[in-house]
Amino acid sequence: MSSSSTVVNPVLRVAPAAPSAAAAHFRASLAFHADVSDVATALAAGGDPGFVVLDSRSTESWDQGHVPGAVHLPTALIPVQAEALLDKSVPVVTYCWGPGCNGGTRAALALAELGYQVKEMLGGFEYWVREGFEFETWEGRERRAADALTAPVDAGDCGC
């Protein structure tokens, strides 16, 4: 008698969600997150993008570089300074250093708890720079060549 055991690979060990559940999950994710390229495109279009970008890092980090036009408000100061700097009717897009940092998430939580509409910019400042977008430092504006792994040459965006 032969016994046949079904071997399931690690990817399918837990079955994929039903398409309707997956659609609901990914729709919700887009309500909470913004892509670096999308933020840059909206800001570059000129005029009012309909949102404010908020850098939640320290002053030292801000001075090293930040998104042009961003509001600087370290996460710890959000409860006491947000009202003076932000309009609750305007959505806020938060960011911190990069994917290895949850400062943008913590800032988004603090703002949401105060009644702000908020999204977090995926990739943070690290991916802003890696994708070749202009940034400001205490010395002025800079731009570095795009990292081919994050922004293929001549692609314009990720093609998403």
C-alpha positions, 0 to 999 in steps of 0.5 A: 500500500502506498501512502501519498502525502501532499506537500504544500510549499510555504507560500500556499501553506495558508491558502490565498484569501478569496478574491472579494476579501483580497480586494477589500484588504488591498482597497483598505491598504490604499486608503492608508498608504501613498506611494513615494512616486504618487506623492512626488507626481501630485506635488510636481503637478503644481497648484494645491495637491489636496494634501500636506506632507508631514516629516515626523523625524528629528530636527537633525534628520530634517536638516539632512534632507526632507521633501520640499514643502513638507511640514516638520513636526516630530511625532512627540510634538504632534499632540501639542503642535498639530492644531497650530500647523495643520488644517483638519480638513486637509489630508496629511501624508506622513513619512519618516526615514524609510521602510525600516522605521515606523515613525511615519506610522506612529505620526499617522496614528497620533494625527488620526487620534486627533481627528486628521485624515491621514496616509503614510508615505511608503518608503519614507525619505529613503525612497524619496531620495532613492527614486531620484526626487529633489529634496531640501537640506539646510544648505539648499536643494539637492537631487541624486541619481535614481537607484535603478532598483527602485526607479528604472531609468526612463520608467517615469514611475514604477509602472504600477 
